[in-house]
Structures are given as structure tokens and as C-alpha cells.
């Protein structure tokens, strides 16, 4: 279910790294809809993964073979840090992912660097490290299938997952 | 006989020397061998005989060094284990070598006798008898006889009585289920076995060079760590207690240590560590802010080749086993990964990427004389045959946005770039690794 939702969002949104969208609209995104507008949708429970996805943005994207946080990524993580301070009982795991190019082992290492880049940014933004974990999935769990750059750019990502 | 054998070795040396110039000169003309019917005294032994003959014929043909002369051409149809062949009859059909065997039940199990002849010189060059306790081992008898024939004629160590461990893949590409699986080197379905149930993601299995243990990576409870798996007892054990991801494991040549990457906490930077499996003592071998991974020992245990992006892009480096005398050896265009030292010590196999293509190649151990063996959209995970003359690897097809494509298959190729074939697997297959001779 969540997976489907993520796919819909990803399909409609190639460039937005800290995008918010309405769950009802799926891939057909109204660019004027902001984080606050979709929170009026009563179906989303505050402090959940869905809330994070819809109203904050659960993921950041990376350049090819890079674990540097872009300006967009930092803006998303600032919003995530604010959201996490709003829900102090929430724990998270940060997943680092890569596109399919490159060897499995190199991508495991790169995915860990990406996850850690998010982890340490959030820590510096004030999120208690006891609330956070990170893990690399290398190129093992693409978000979007396809041997092309539009898929690759969605797959080079750090994703924040609410674990409780 | 001696003359002929020398001639053959000369041929193969010549072909490898030719590699340095261009791989297109590396092909060896296959040597014709005749294999008589393998006679069985009883109904089941006759069946075993047919199976064994088929295994031997396939193995020798697949090596690229032999072809089996068509049975329909054979003039003499006798069992030539007890009887001297009429060499003229075999010369006439241009068989250079002749193998005959028979199988019989005995009180100890099943007995196979074989004789190998040099047809042109009219001499017997090998004679052997072996007994197996039960029919489960019939395929292994086929592989063992193949090894004997290969070794006797080429002068090289065989590789047929070996197994391949790999990752069996099934399901959508974004939720792939991966299981460790093992099979004979020919991929025969009768030999195929799954080792894990698919509940946890598993990756990159590798054999110990001198026992029946594998090391691999598993996401148990979503924690990616290195494990070892004892194939004789079925026991699985985590390697060390690390507060972070461990991955890219390989055994040392004595199988007593594991060299692997550990992603250190507080930096998530991957460094290469060596763990002694007996004492559990740990040695950190690299110390750099770049990614250090895919370590592989030289067969004499003195050096380690590995993948690092410390210079800005992924390249191949070499160092002493204690981390000293580190230097880059990859010299060509593109980025490199997955270096694997040949068990003979002469070459390092590698993956390289010059966008958009991937290549698998071999280079001298100082990085000279790089030669490409195979090129495709996506290639990975080269592993050596125990005699260092062949590679297995996997290909992945392009995937499409509708979720189709992305199939993975395991391939065999000789290091001259010839004689490639798919090693069949029941499902998709990746990350193959070769066992030592059993």
C-alpha cells in the first residue's frame, strides 16, 4: 500500500526532492498544493510515515556516485528535523540507496555513505542520535524500475522511515 | 605419445602468449576425442554409464579444448577397457584420443574402470578404477573422469568436479527475493540445491579455497553483515560483532581468515579489515576517507588487491597483506571494480565501466596488459575457475519502466574471450563463485 503510494508520487514527480502532494491526486500533482494544504486531509494521522511523506517529504536525492547533500536535500532535511522535533517519540531508520550502475559492493559502500550523510545532517539539526539508525541497501531496492536516467535519479536516494 | 602431448601444450602456451597482442588470436582448435559407450553389466549400471558418458562429453566440449567425435562414426563398438583398440579404426575417423569405460556393481558399490588412449601413437596413457558407495555419486564420477582426461591431455589441473554457489533471484526488481543456491559447475538441475529460504536478502557468496565453507552477506533483521556457512554441517555463523555494515567478504588462501569491508560508525566510511576466524583477532588494513572494498588475496597470501575511490573515482589498488606498500594498478580509461586475483596468481580479473558499457577483463598483477574478455550493458562479479583458465560472471539485461526486463544470467567464458555459454539455473542467477576441486 505504502509502496504503491510512493510509486505514484515518484511517477509524477521527477525533480522535486522535498515535494508534498495530496494522496488523492496520485501522480497528477497540483504544483500549488503545499505541505499545509494536504494536512487538511483528515485521512492522514499526524506523526506517521504517511504524514512525513505527504507533508514533509521522506527522501532526498543524490547525484551520480555522490553522497553530498544538495541544497534541495538540505531543505528537505531541515523540514524533516523540524517534523521530528514535533514528534519526539518517533524513531527513524534512514535507508541509503543507489542506482543500478556500478558493482554491488561499491554501491553498498556508497549507499551507507548516503544514509550517513542524512543521519549526520539530521543529528546536526538537533535530532537525537538515539532516535536514528541508518542502513545501506546498495542497488538492491530500486524505487523505480528502468535502465534510464529518470529511474536512476529517483533511485539515488536517502529515505527516512518511521519505525514506531 | 610424449611428442604429441608436448605439441598440445606448446599450442596452448602459444595461444596465451598471443593474448598479449589481441584476444582474437586466443582460440585453440579443439582436440577430437572419441568416447565409446560406457558399458554397464546391469540395467542400472548401463543407465549410469550413459549418464557418465554424457557428463564427460559435455564437460570436455564445454572446456573449448575438445570436441567429441560423433558416435555414429565409430567403426569399433567394443568395450575397450579389456581389449586393445584397433587404432586404425579410430585414426580413420580422426579421433586423436580415445576414452573407454565400463561400470559394474560390486560388493562395495559401483565400480568404474576407464582407459584413455592416444590414437595416433597407439598407446594407453591412463588407466584407472574407482568405486563409489552409491548412485548419488554417479555425477561426481563423471566429473572426476573428466578431470583425469583433461589433466592427462592438457597438463593443466581440471575443474569439473567442482560446484558453483550463487544467488538465485526471483520476483519484481524492486522487491527481489534472493536465495543462496549451489549446483555442480555444469549447472545440471539434478545437482541444484537452495541453501537459504529467501526470507532475508543475501549477496556475494564466496567459497573458501580449501574447504567446503562459504562466506556471504545477509540482511538478517535488516542488519547487513558477513556470515559463514559450513556446507557440511549446515551451520551458519555471523563473522564478528560489528557496530555497522560488514560486506564484500573473501577468504584468505589458507581459508583461516576473512578479508572484508567494514563501514565504520561515525563516518560510514568503508575500510578493509582482516579477521582471523580462529582467534577472532581483527586487523584494520586501510585508513582513508574514500571507499575501500572488494578485497581479494593473492594465492600466496602476501598481497591484497581491492577497489577504492580514494583518488576521486573507483580504481584498483594493491597492497601488502598488512596494508603497506599501497599503490594503484588500474591504468586504463573508465572506472574499475570487483578485482579478483586468479588462483594461479598470474592475472587479476576486474569489472570496468566506460559509460554506458560494462566490461570484464583481465590484467597482469601490476596492471599491465589489460585485456577485455567480455562487454555488455551490465556485467559483474567475475570469479575464477580453480585452474585459473576460465571465468564465470553474470549479465543483467536492461529493465523497462513497466517492470519487465532486468533478467540476470550466469555465464562461463575462457579468459581469451572465447567459448562463452550460459550456465543454466532454474531461476535468474547472479553473484556466482566457484568452489575448489572437491
Interface residues (C-beta under 8 A of the other chain):
Chain A: X3 X65 X93 X100 X101 X102 X103 X104 X105 X106 X108 X109 X110 X112 X113 X115 X116 X117 X119 X134 X135 X136 X140 X141 X142 X143 X144 X145 X146 X147 X148 X150 X151
Chain B: X172 X173 X174 X175 X176 X201 X203 X204 X217 X222 X223 X224 X244 X245 X247 X248 X261 X263 X267 X268 X269 X270 X291 X293 X294 X307 X309 X313 X314 X335 X337 X338 X351 X353 X355 X377 X378 X380 X381 X396 X398 X399 X400 X401 X402 X403 X405 X406 X431
